[in-house]
Amino acid sequence: MASNFDCLGLGSLDPAGLNTLLQQIVPAAEVIGTADDIVVRRWTDPSGVRLALVLREGQPLELLPSYAGVPGARLRGVRRVNDEMVVADVVDDDGEQTTMLAAAAEQLSLLSPGADPVDGRAAVIALGVDVSVHADEAAFTASDASLLSSDQDDSEPPAHFVENGWSWPPRMGAESFISYGTFDQADGEPYARLNGVVLSAERRTVAATGGEFSVARVRTVGFQADLCLPPELPTPEAGNVVAGTVYLVADLPFVSAPRTVPAKGKRSWWRR
């Protein structure tokens, strides 16, 4: 499984290399919010790679790898549910809910736990930690990647499947989405199973490090996301289907509310 940093062409950085990069970029990183004695800064490489940092007295408390994505999701009821993620409903232009997602957020430290939910358009970034690329919808449907559960591949269909003439084993569609973090909001993590159709894609090089990655604009159920892939995967083409496990990050430009300083979290400030 690839790391979040691998998906952004930063996988070659060890802690010493990362600290060197931070020393170079933090002074020039834009401030996107302050709360109490913390400052949230964001650095964006020309490639689109982003690092969102939470600092206190100039020292990093948290670091979130992200990407400068294009808004593609209309979110309702965005609320912070733990020290790593927010949860929100995804709605269409008519306000009807299409799905639900849990995501890490660049602005997480500006949201108070228990505060009133907020709404707005967000960029959703999917870091493809364990995904595959398929030529088209037919190829995806014929592959094991479309199986709802690999445990059901060789099992006998239940009686009600036979009675109703349903296909077995059950498979997911080429545009389908399951957000695992929504099931255990208190202790969950923002991983999801995302299957989507590629609208466009390209290979990019991180100017600051020379690392490479691919980014694809992907359409799934209810929203569009920018999917970042590690360099060992082929760069997808329009019409391909990408499928698998992703780590979700959201850019919430409509969030500006301050919050009190949280208790020390269980995770390391450097999340690979």
Buried (B, 14 or more C-beta within 10 A) or exposed (E): EBBBBBBBBBBEBEEEEBEEBBEEBBEEBEEBBEBEEBBBBBBBBEBBBBBBBBBEEEEBBBBBBBBBBEBBBBBBBBBBBBBBBBBBBBBEEEEEEBBBBBBBBBBBBBBBEEEEBBBBBBBBBBBBBEBBBBEBBEBBBEBEBBBEEEEBEEEEBEEEBEEEEEEEBEBBBBBBBBBBBBEEBEEBBBBBBBBBBBBEBEBBBBEBBEBBBBBBBBBBBBBBBBBBBBBEBEBBEEEBBBBBBBBBBBBBEBBEBBBEEBEEEEEEBBBB
